[in-house]
């Protein structure tokens, strides 16, 4: 399914070992196959490599790649940490956090617990449940209205 005759550009952003991004991409590919352009953006090369193994269409690493790519995204997926400056042991630079929050794309963020950040009112759920809600819940709902 293309939206309005075009593939959506979905950017998955992750750092450290890339496990969260890889989980999102695997589920995205299971549900939507090759209907959309899935771009893996890692804060480091290891994260990008893991997301590429999960079958992202393209990938790039580092601050500049993320800053230059997110303004062109239709949807951005990742953990809440990608919009918190200096998160992931400093891998999310202030410039990355600003670029993501300023991008016009819909941001679907997993509220995974992070040291020093609490989100009141959310019920903690395991990563697989959050991935499922992001891909077959919120993203699917967004695609209906695009």
DAHUVEN-V621905 format. One record per helix or strand of 3 or more residues. SS is the DSSP state (alpha for helix, beta for strand). FROM is the first residue (numbers start at 0). LEN is the number of residues. If there is no record, write none. Layout:
ss->{SS,SS}
from->{FROM,FROM}
len->{LEN,LEN}
This chain:
ss->{beta,alpha,beta,alpha,beta,alpha,beta,alpha,alpha,beta,alpha}
from->{8,18,36,44,57,62,74,79,93,105,126}
len->{6,14,6,9,4,10,5,4,9,5,18}
